[in-house]
Amino acid sequence: MANLKERGLERELLFQASRSGGAGGQNVNKVNTKVELRFQVESSELLTEEEKALVQEKLGNRINSEGYLQVVCQTERSQLQNKELCVQRFYELLRQALTRQKKRKATKPTRSSVRRRLEGKKKQADKKASRGFRGDF
């Protein structure tokens, strides 16, 4: 898999700015600082079919009904900083989605770990057994 940033995915990104909520004083009420990044996964020319399938499978909860992968940023007070943050998050999401996970190799517990576990269980059982009063019945 080639480096994602070198592919020039920025050409296919759509940005929309709007007013954000939260802290910022009067600035919040009059400046469009919230940035929404949208990326059409299915019609992308820079991703292979296999990569598109992986993105749709792993990031399906972030893809809306029109097929756009959405990333929203409104933490900063500047539109430019929010836009840069959105792009960073977008590349991070793609990197995670396209990275193949290693297959887990099944292993058995070591002999000493089994011994430690059983000793701990024995100690706990002895502690609980010593608590009760055993009278003559």
ABEGO torsion letter per residue (X at the ends): XBBAAAAGAAAABBBBBBBBBEBGEAAAAABBABBBBBBBAAABAABBAAAAAAAAAAAAAABBAAGBBBBBBAABABAAAAAAAAAAAAAAAAAAAABBBBBBBBBBBBAAAAAAAAAAAAAAAAAAAAABBBBBX
